[in-house]
Every structure is written in structure tokens, then in C-alpha cells.
Amino acid sequence: MKRFEIGARIHEPTYGLGSVLAVEDAFIRIQFDDNTARKFLIRLAKLEPSSEPAPTSRPRARKRKTTAGTTAKAKAKAKKATRKATKKTAKPKADTA
């Protein structure tokens, strides 16, 4: 059975290069260069040690939308929906003349 140290660089044919995050009994967890973490069964995975260093900077995640504009729109939409609901549920007064 292959032995890998935590932090070692690994090449897996499908996912490419990555770094070992954890080694648990018969499993190995690898953080790949595209920021995905995957768990493999060591004896079935085709893992090869790599001498290529880890990338210096990881790709950043997508920026989130600003919440100030989104919150204001959501409040206005909720207020409008509440008005519609109260109009539908309000019972018209009957004339008692």
C-alpha cells in the first residue's frame, strides 16, 4: 500500500495535481488545485507523487452581490406582497340600510 504524508503533492489522472489534506486508515483526502477536496480509497486510486509545487495563489471565489441593494429590493417586494394579501383577505362591509 502506498504511503503519503500530509502536505505531499499528488497527481491523480482525472483531477490533476493536488495536496494531501488527510490520511485516514484506507482513505486519503486531497485538495486539488481547483479548490475541490475529494476522498479516495488508497488501494484503488491511481495516485502518483508529484514534484511540482503548489500554486502560489488560489483562484478567488466569485464576488457576492452587495446586500444593501438586494435587501432594499427584498423589503419593497415583501411590503407589496403584504399589501396584496391584506386586500384579498379583507372582507367587504355589508350595507345594513
C-alpha positions in Angstrom: 0.0 0.0 0.0 1.3 3.5 -0.9 2.1 5.9 1.9 1.5 9.6 1.6 2.4 12.4 4.0 0.1 15.3 4.8 1.0 18.2 2.6 2.6 16.0 -0.1 1.9 16.8 -3.7 -0.1 14.2 -5.7 -1.1 13.7 -9.3 -4.4 11.9 -10.0 -5.2 11.2 -13.7 -8.8 12.6 -13.6 -8.5 15.6 -11.3 -4.8 16.6 -11.8 -2.5 17.9 -9.2 -3.4 18.3 -5.5 -2.1 18.3 -1.9 -2.8 15.7 0.7 -5.1 17.0 3.4 -5.6 13.9 5.5 -4.8 10.2 5.5 -7.4 8.0 7.3 -7.0 4.2 7.5 -7.6 3.2 3.9 -8.7 6.6 2.6 -6.9 9.8 1.5 -8.4 13.2 1.3 -6.8 15.5 -1.4 -7.3 19.3 -2.0 -6.9 19.8 -5.8 -5.5 22.9 -7.4 -9.0 23.9 -8.5 -10.1 24.1 -4.8 -12.1 20.9 -4.7 -11.5 18.4 -2.0 -12.0 14.7 -2.7 -11.7 11.5 -0.8 -10.2 8.4 -2.4 -9.7 4.7 -1.4 -5.9 4.5 -1.4 -5.6 1.0 -2.9 -8.0 1.7 -5.8 -6.9 5.3 -6.7 -4.2 5.8 -9.3 -2.2 8.3 -7.3 1.4 9.3 -8.2 3.7 11.5 -6.2 4.5 14.8 -7.9 7.4 17.1 -7.5 5.5 20.1 -8.9 5.0 22.8 -6.3 1.6 24.0 -5.2 0.3 27.2 -6.9 1.2 30.4 -5.1 -2.3 31.8 -5.2 -5.6 30.0 -5.3 -8.3 31.3 -7.7 -10.7 33.5 -5.8 -14.3 32.7 -5.4 -17.0 34.7 -7.2 -17.8 38.0 -5.6 -21.0 38.1 -3.8 -23.7 40.7 -4.6 -23.9 43.6 -2.4 -26.6 43.1 0.2 -27.6 46.8 0.6 -29.4 47.0 -2.8 -30.7 43.5 -2.6 -32.1 44.0 0.9 -33.9 47.2 -0.1 -35.5 45.4 -3.1 -36.5 42.4 -1.0 -38.1 44.7 1.7 -40.1 46.6 -1.0 -41.2 43.3 -2.6 -42.3 41.9 0.8 -44.2 45.1 1.6 -46.0 44.9 -1.7 -46.9 41.3 -1.3 -48.2 42.0 2.2 -50.5 44.8 0.9 -51.9 42.4 -1.8 -52.5 39.7 0.8 -54.4 42.1 3.1 -56.5 43.4 0.3 -57.5 39.8 -0.7 -58.4 38.7 2.8 -60.2 41.9 3.9 -63.9 41.3 3.9 -66.2 44.0 2.3 -68.6 45.5 4.8 -72.2 44.7 4.2 -74.7 47.6 3.9 -77.3 47.5 6.7 -79.7 50.1 5.4 
